[in-house]
Amino acid sequence: MTEIDFRDRRTVTDMAARVLTEVGAPWVINIVTSMVIGFSVGTAGWGAFVALCTGVVPMAVILFGMRRSRIGDHHVTQINERHLLIVVLLVVAVGGLIIQILGHAPIEMIAFMSAGLVALGVAAVITSIFHWKVSVHTGVSAGVTVVLALAVSPWWLLALVFTPLVGWSRVHLGDHTKGQVVVGSIAGAVAAGMTYALIA
C-alpha cells in the first residue's frame, strides 16, 4: 500500500467518523425521537415542544456560547466548558417538564422528558463531580433507543447497533476514550430506560 493510498483511506475513515458524530449528535437524536414518540401517541404538537426543549434550545445555547467565546465547538469537547452548559440545560428541561405537566401533556411525552432529565443529571454528576468527560453522544443514543423500544416497539432495540458506531466515531476523532463512550452508553440506557418505565 502506497502512502497516498493510506492517506486516502485515512481521509475516508475520518469523514465517516465525522458524519457519524454529526448524525449521532444529541440534539439531532433528541429532535427525531421527540417527533417519533409524539406521532406514535398522536400528539405531534407535544412532540415538537419536547424537540424544542431537548434539541433546538440546547443547540441554540451552545451556539450562543460559541458566539461569546465561552464554548469552543458545537460538540463542547472541552470538559471545563460543559459544567455551566449542563446546568442551563437542566433548567431548560425542568422548565419544559413543568409546562408539560401543567399543560396535561400525554404521559409518554412527560416520561420521555423526565428520562432525558435524569440521564442528563447522571451525566452531570460524572462530568462535574468526578471530572470525567463521559460521552453524551452515546448516552443519548443508547438512552433514546431503549425509550423508543418501551414507548413504540421492541423492534427499536435493533437500533442499538448505531450506538457503538457513534462511540467509535467519538474515539476516532479523539474526543473521548473508549471507557467514556462505554460508560456513557450504559449510563444513558439505564437512567433513561428506568425513568421512562417507572413513569409511563
C-alpha positions as CSV (number, residue, x, y, z in Angstrom):
1,M,0.0,0.0,0.0
2,T,1.4,3.4,-1.0
3,E,1.5,6.4,1.2
4,I,-1.2,8.0,-1.0
5,D,-3.5,5.0,-0.6
6,F,-3.0,5.1,3.1
7,R,-3.8,8.8,3.2
8,D,-6.9,8.3,1.1
9,R,-8.2,5.5,3.3
10,R,-7.5,7.7,6.4
11,T,-9.4,10.6,4.8
12,V,-12.4,8.3,4.1
13,T,-12.3,6.9,7.7
14,D,-12.1,10.4,9.1
15,M,-15.0,11.6,7.0
16,A,-17.1,8.6,8.1
17,A,-16.3,9.3,11.7
18,R,-17.3,13.0,11.3
19,V,-20.6,12.1,9.6
20,L,-21.5,9.6,12.4
21,T,-20.7,12.2,15.0
22,E,-22.9,14.8,13.4
23,V,-25.8,12.5,12.6
24,G,-25.5,11.0,16.1
25,A,-25.3,14.3,17.9
26,P,-27.6,14.5,21.0
27,W,-29.6,17.5,19.7
28,V,-30.3,15.7,16.4
29,I,-31.3,12.4,18.0
30,N,-33.5,14.2,20.6
31,I,-35.4,16.1,17.9
32,V,-36.0,12.9,15.8
33,T,-37.0,10.9,18.9
34,S,-39.4,13.5,20.2
35,M,-41.2,13.6,16.9
36,V,-41.3,9.8,16.6
37,I,-42.8,9.4,20.1
38,G,-45.1,12.4,19.5
39,F,-46.6,11.0,16.3
40,S,-46.8,7.5,17.8
41,V,-49.0,8.7,20.6
42,G,-51.0,11.0,18.4
43,T,-49.7,14.3,19.7
44,A,-47.3,15.9,17.2
45,G,-47.6,19.3,18.9
46,W,-46.2,18.0,22.2
47,G,-43.6,16.1,20.2
48,A,-42.5,19.4,18.7
49,F,-42.4,21.0,22.1
50,V,-40.2,18.3,23.5
51,A,-38.0,18.6,20.4
52,L,-37.7,22.3,21.1
53,C,-36.6,21.7,24.7
54,T,-34.3,18.8,24.1
55,G,-32.8,19.7,20.7
56,V,-33.4,23.2,19.4
57,V,-32.9,25.2,22.6
58,P,-29.8,23.2,23.7
59,M,-28.1,23.8,20.3
60,A,-29.1,27.5,20.4
61,V,-27.5,27.8,23.8
62,I,-24.3,26.1,22.6
63,L,-24.2,28.4,19.5
64,F,-24.7,31.4,21.8
65,G,-21.8,30.2,23.9
66,M,-19.6,29.8,20.9
67,R,-20.5,33.4,19.7
68,R,-19.5,34.7,23.2
69,S,-16.3,32.6,23.0
70,R,-17.4,30.6,26.1
71,I,-17.6,27.4,24.1
72,G,-15.0,26.2,21.5
73,D,-17.1,24.0,19.3
74,H,-20.7,22.7,18.9
75,H,-19.9,19.3,20.5
76,V,-18.4,21.1,23.5
77,T,-15.3,18.9,23.6
78,Q,-13.6,20.7,26.5
79,I,-14.8,19.4,29.9
80,N,-14.4,22.8,31.6
81,E,-17.0,24.2,29.1
82,R,-19.6,21.6,30.0
83,H,-20.3,22.5,33.6
84,L,-22.3,25.7,33.2
85,L,-23.9,24.4,30.0
86,I,-25.2,21.3,31.8
87,V,-26.8,23.5,34.5
88,V,-28.5,25.6,31.8
89,L,-29.8,22.6,30.0
90,L,-31.1,21.1,33.3
91,V,-33.0,24.3,33.9
92,V,-34.5,24.2,30.4
93,A,-35.5,20.5,30.9
94,V,-37.1,21.2,34.2
95,G,-39.0,24.2,32.8
96,G,-40.2,22.1,29.9
97,L,-41.3,19.4,32.2
98,I,-43.3,21.8,34.3
99,I,-45.0,23.2,31.2
100,Q,-45.9,19.6,30.1
101,I,-47.4,18.7,33.5
102,L,-49.4,22.0,33.7
103,G,-50.5,21.5,30.1
104,H,-51.6,17.9,30.7
105,A,-49.3,16.5,28.0
106,P,-49.5,12.8,27.3
107,I,-47.8,10.7,30.0
108,E,-45.4,9.3,27.3
109,M,-44.1,12.7,26.5
110,I,-43.7,13.6,30.2
111,A,-41.9,10.3,30.7
112,F,-39.6,11.0,27.8
113,M,-38.7,14.4,29.0
114,S,-38.2,13.0,32.5
115,A,-35.9,10.3,31.2
116,G,-33.8,12.8,29.4
117,L,-33.6,15.0,32.5
118,V,-32.5,12.1,34.7
119,A,-29.9,10.9,32.1
120,L,-28.6,14.4,31.9
121,G,-28.4,14.6,35.7
122,V,-26.3,11.4,35.7
123,A,-24.0,12.8,33.1
124,A,-23.7,16.0,35.1
125,V,-22.6,14.0,38.2
126,I,-20.0,12.1,36.3
127,T,-18.7,15.2,34.5
128,S,-18.8,17.8,37.2
129,I,-18.3,15.9,40.4
130,F,-16.0,13.1,39.1
131,H,-14.4,15.3,36.5
132,W,-14.6,12.7,33.8
133,K,-15.9,13.6,30.3
134,V,-18.4,10.9,29.8
135,S,-19.9,10.7,26.3
136,V,-23.2,12.4,26.0
137,H,-23.4,11.2,22.3
138,T,-23.5,7.6,23.3
139,G,-25.6,8.3,26.4
140,V,-28.3,9.9,24.4
141,S,-28.1,7.3,21.5
142,A,-28.5,4.3,23.9
143,G,-31.0,6.1,26.1
144,V,-33.4,7.1,23.4
145,T,-33.2,3.7,21.8
146,V,-34.3,2.0,25.0
147,V,-37.1,4.6,25.4
148,L,-38.3,4.1,21.8
149,A,-38.4,0.3,22.5
150,L,-40.5,0.9,25.5
151,A,-42.7,3.6,24.0
152,V,-43.2,2.5,20.4
153,S,-41.9,-1.0,19.7
154,P,-39.3,-3.5,20.9
155,W,-38.0,-3.6,17.3
156,W,-36.4,-0.3,18.1
157,L,-33.8,-2.2,20.1
158,L,-32.2,-3.2,16.8
159,A,-31.2,0.5,16.5
160,L,-28.8,-0.1,19.4
161,V,-26.2,-1.1,16.7
162,F,-26.0,2.6,16.0
163,T,-24.6,3.4,19.5
164,P,-21.2,1.6,19.1
165,L,-20.8,3.3,15.7
166,V,-21.3,6.7,17.2
167,G,-19.0,5.7,20.1
168,W,-16.3,4.6,17.6
169,S,-16.6,8.0,15.8
170,R,-16.1,9.9,19.1
171,V,-13.0,7.8,19.9
172,H,-11.6,8.0,16.4
173,L,-11.9,11.8,16.4
174,G,-10.1,12.0,19.7
175,D,-13.0,13.5,21.6
176,H,-13.4,10.6,24.0
177,T,-11.8,7.5,25.3
178,K,-13.3,4.0,24.9
179,G,-14.2,4.0,28.6
180,Q,-16.1,7.3,28.3
181,V,-18.2,6.1,25.4
182,V,-19.0,2.7,27.0
183,V,-19.9,4.3,30.4
184,G,-21.9,6.9,28.6
185,S,-24.0,4.3,26.7
186,I,-24.6,2.2,29.8
187,A,-25.5,5.2,32.0
188,G,-27.8,6.6,29.4
189,A,-29.6,3.4,28.7
190,V,-30.1,2.5,32.3
191,A,-31.1,6.1,33.5
192,A,-33.4,6.9,30.6
193,G,-34.9,3.4,30.4
194,M,-35.6,3.0,34.1
195,T,-37.1,6.5,34.4
196,Y,-39.4,6.1,31.4
197,A,-40.5,2.7,32.6
198,L,-41.3,4.0,36.1
199,I,-43.3,7.0,34.8
200,A,-45.1,5.7,31.7
